[in-house]
Amino acid sequence: MIDFTNASYVKLSQWDVAAAHEKVGEHLTHGEQIYLAFKGMRDFVVFTSKRLIAVNVQGITGKKIDYTSLPYARIQAFSVETAGTFDLDSEMDLWFSGLGVVRLEFARGVDIRNLNRLIADHTL
């Protein structure tokens, strides 16, 4: 499992949903759809109709992959920080019951308000 207490997913950029589906499609439940996907260097995060899937590519070859499923139903609170003049990144913190806080850092240009709305729609 990903160590969310010591690491954050840094500089996630918008990623093609079709490409994300190729990587996690076999892990989706019946009727589950991918809404948004964001990719870092090797790791990526997928927001579906039911959960957030954090994918951690491990090792030199990248053959070992960890898929962590974080259901929206377990989110107790969330916050977003928009980009500013000098701080060009935006951030989202999600507090999961039994896990703690998960921080996602997004690269410049990501529509954090849309992401905030998606989380709100699934948790409130």
PLY file of the C-alpha trace (Angstrom):
ply
format ascii 1.0
element vertex 124
property float x
property float y
property float z
element edge 123
property int vertex1
property int vertex2
end_header
0.00 0.00 0.00
1.12 3.54 -0.69
2.54 5.35 2.32
0.27 8.40 2.29
1.68 9.71 5.57
5.14 10.34 4.12
4.49 10.96 0.46
2.20 13.03 -1.66
1.53 12.67 -5.32
3.46 15.64 -6.62
2.79 17.62 -9.77
-0.06 15.64 -11.23
-1.08 16.79 -14.72
-4.31 16.10 -16.58
-4.13 12.72 -18.33
-6.19 11.16 -21.09
-9.08 9.11 -19.67
-8.73 6.49 -22.43
-5.06 5.96 -21.54
-5.99 5.64 -17.87
-8.68 3.10 -18.76
-6.06 0.96 -20.49
-4.07 0.88 -17.23
-6.87 0.34 -14.67
-9.82 -0.92 -16.70
-9.51 -4.47 -15.39
-9.78 -3.13 -11.81
-13.07 -1.31 -12.34
-16.35 -2.72 -11.04
-19.42 -3.29 -13.20
-20.76 0.08 -14.33
-17.87 2.06 -12.83
-16.66 4.88 -15.09
-13.50 6.97 -15.11
-14.28 10.68 -14.79
-10.81 12.22 -14.52
-7.20 11.04 -14.56
-3.95 12.73 -13.54
-0.40 11.53 -14.06
2.95 12.32 -12.45
6.29 10.93 -13.58
5.27 7.25 -13.26
2.45 7.26 -10.74
-1.09 8.34 -11.47
-4.47 8.94 -9.87
-7.85 8.10 -11.36
-11.17 9.52 -10.19
-14.02 7.17 -11.01
-17.75 7.20 -10.36
-17.15 5.29 -7.08
-13.63 5.93 -5.83
-10.19 7.36 -6.26
-7.58 4.87 -7.47
-3.97 5.77 -6.65
-1.45 3.82 -8.72
2.15 3.56 -7.54
4.60 2.14 -10.10
7.46 0.54 -8.19
10.98 -0.64 -8.89
13.40 0.11 -11.67
11.49 -1.81 -14.33
8.06 -0.65 -13.19
6.60 -4.15 -13.38
5.49 -4.10 -9.75
2.44 -1.86 -9.40
0.36 -1.00 -6.34
-3.31 -0.11 -6.87
-4.84 1.58 -3.82
-8.61 2.03 -3.85
-9.96 4.94 -1.82
-13.79 4.95 -1.78
-15.51 8.33 -1.74
-17.76 7.01 1.05
-14.72 6.99 3.39
-13.90 10.68 2.88
-14.67 12.60 6.06
-13.45 16.04 4.95
-11.64 17.65 2.03
-10.02 20.93 1.10
-8.60 22.52 -2.03
-6.00 25.23 -2.43
-5.97 27.06 -5.72
-2.83 28.24 -7.47
-1.57 31.73 -6.68
0.74 34.29 -8.18
3.96 32.75 -6.87
2.73 29.27 -5.94
1.60 27.91 -9.31
0.48 24.52 -8.01
-2.91 23.66 -6.61
-3.49 21.08 -3.89
-6.24 18.85 -2.60
-6.31 17.25 0.84
-8.67 14.35 1.49
-9.22 12.97 5.00
-10.12 9.27 4.85
-11.61 7.41 7.78
-9.04 4.94 9.11
-6.27 6.21 6.83
-5.69 9.87 7.51
-4.93 12.65 5.07
-4.02 12.13 1.42
-2.52 15.14 -0.34
-2.60 15.49 -4.09
-0.53 18.24 -5.71
-1.51 19.34 -9.18
0.55 21.08 -11.83
-0.30 24.47 -13.18
-3.40 24.53 -15.37
-5.40 21.79 -13.62
-9.00 22.85 -12.97
-9.05 22.26 -9.20
-12.56 23.72 -8.90
-13.94 20.97 -11.15
-12.17 18.38 -9.01
-13.59 19.99 -5.86
-17.08 19.73 -7.36
-16.57 16.06 -8.22
-15.56 15.22 -4.63
-18.43 17.30 -3.23
-20.93 15.55 -5.50
-19.80 12.15 -4.21
-19.40 12.93 -0.51
-22.05 15.48 0.48
0 1
1 2
2 3
3 4
4 5
5 6
6 7
7 8
8 9
9 10
10 11
11 12
12 13
13 14
14 15
15 16
16 17
17 18
18 19
19 20
20 21
21 22
22 23
23 24
24 25
25 26
26 27
27 28
28 29
29 30
30 31
31 32
32 33
33 34
34 35
35 36
36 37
37 38
38 39
39 40
40 41
41 42
42 43
43 44
44 45
45 46
46 47
47 48
48 49
49 50
50 51
51 52
52 53
53 54
54 55
55 56
56 57
57 58
58 59
59 60
60 61
61 62
62 63
63 64
64 65
65 66
66 67
67 68
68 69
69 70
70 71
71 72
72 73
73 74
74 75
75 76
76 77
77 78
78 79
79 80
80 81
81 82
82 83
83 84
84 85
85 86
86 87
87 88
88 89
89 90
90 91
91 92
92 93
93 94
94 95
95 96
96 97
97 98
98 99
99 100
100 101
101 102
102 103
103 104
104 105
105 106
106 107
107 108
108 109
109 110
110 111
111 112
112 113
113 114
114 115
115 116
116 117
117 118
118 119
119 120
120 121
121 122
122 123
